[in-house]
C-alpha cells in the first residue's frame, strides 16, 4: 500500500513539473523567396543567438529521468512519513538536476539569426549554424542564403 502511495506521489510531482513547461512557439524560416543564385550586398545590423530544438524552459527527457531516478533514490531513505518526504524531495531534486543537464546540452546547439540591412534599404534575416568572426557593422555579401564578409 505504501509503495502505491509513493508511486502516486512521484507521478503527481512529475505531473506538476510537466505542467510548468512552456512550449517553444517561435517559428523561423530560411526561405528568402529568392532563387538559388541570389546575390545581395549589405551591412550586418544585428546578430541574435538562439538555441535550436526544445526550448530551455520546457520539460525534457533529462527532467523526467532525473525525477524518476531521484524518486527511486529518495524511496530508499528512512521509513513512514520520512520516506514519503524523501521520495518527493528526490523527485523534485532529480528533476531540477535533469533539467539543468538538458539546458547545458542544448546550449551546445546554438544557431544565429543575422539581420542584414541590404544596400536597397530592405532588412533580410539569415539563419546560420555559426558566425565565426562576423560582427555588427561588417559589410557582407549574401549568396545562396550564406553570408560572406568582404
N, C-alpha and C positions, 0 to 999 in steps of 0.2 A: 504494500500500500504506500509506504514511504517512497519507494522508488518511482511509483506512478506520480505522486505529487511533486517529486523532484524533477521528473521529466517534464511535467506540465509547467512548473516554474521556469525551467530552462527555455522551453518553447515560447512561453509568454515573454520572457526577456528578449529573446531573439526577434519576436514579432514586434515588440515596441521599438527596438533598434531599426528594424526594417521600415517601420512607419516614419522614421525620421529622414529617410533617404529622399533626395531630390533628384529627379532625372535631368540629364543634360539635354536642354531644349534648344541649344544653338544649332543652327544649320549653316554650313559653309559650302561653297561651290567654287570649283576652279574653272568652270566654264565661262570663258570671256565672250563667247558669241563670235569670235573671230576665227578665220581659217587657220590651219596649222602652220602656214608660213607668214603669219602676222608678225610685224616688227614695229616697235614704237620706242620713243625715247622720252625720258623724263627724269625727275628727281625724287629720291626716296623721301617721303613725307612722314611716315610712321612705321614702326616695327612693333608688332604685338605678339607676345609669346602666349601660346596656349597648349594644353595637353590634348593629345588625341585619345580617343577611346572613351571609357567611362568617366564621368565627372568625379573629381576628387571628393566631393561632399556626399556622394552616393554610397550605397552599400555594395560591397564586392564580395568575391569568394573568400578573401582573407578575413573579412569581418565575420562571416558566417562560420568559417572553420575555426577561427580564434575563439568565438563564443562557445562552440561545441567542445573544443579541447579544454578551454578554461572551466566550463561547467563540469566536465568529467574530472578534472583535477580537483576542483573545489568539493566535489562529491566525496572525495577520498578523505576529507578532513573532518574530524570531530564526529558528533552524533547528535541526534534530535534537532532542535531548533538551530543550533550552531552549524550543523551540517547543511541545513537548508540555506542559511545566510551565506556560508562559504561557497555553496554552489552558485547562488545568484551573483555573488561578488566575482566568482570565477568566470561566469558567463560575461558579465559586463567588462571585466578587465581583459579577458581574452579577445572580446570583440573590439575593444579600443586598440589593443596591440595589433590585431589583424588589420584594422582599418589603417593604421599608420604604415604597416608594411605595404598595403595596397597603394597608398599615396606615394611612398618612396619609389615603388616600382613604376608607377605611372609618370612620375616626374622625368624619367629617362625617355619617355615617348613624346618629347616636345615638338611642336610644329610652330611655324611663324607665319603671320599674315603681314605682308609688307604693302603699305599704301604708297603708291607711286603717283605723283602729280605729273601727268603727261604734258608734253610741250604744247598740245592743243587746249590745255586747261582742264581736261577731264581727270578724274581720280580713278585709278584702277587698283584693285586688290589682287595680290599674287600670294598663293599659299605654298609654302616651302617647308621641307623637312629640316633644313639647316640654312644658316645665313653666313657662315664663316666670318669674314671681316666686313660685312656690309654695315653701313652706318647711315643715320638720318642725314640728309644733305648730299649724299653721294649721287652723282649722275649715273644713270643706268640705261641699258638697252633691254627691252623685253622682246624676247624671240622665242616663239613656240612655248609660251607660258613659263619661261625661265628668265631669271634676271642675270645680267652681266654688267659689272662695273666697267666704266671707261673713262 
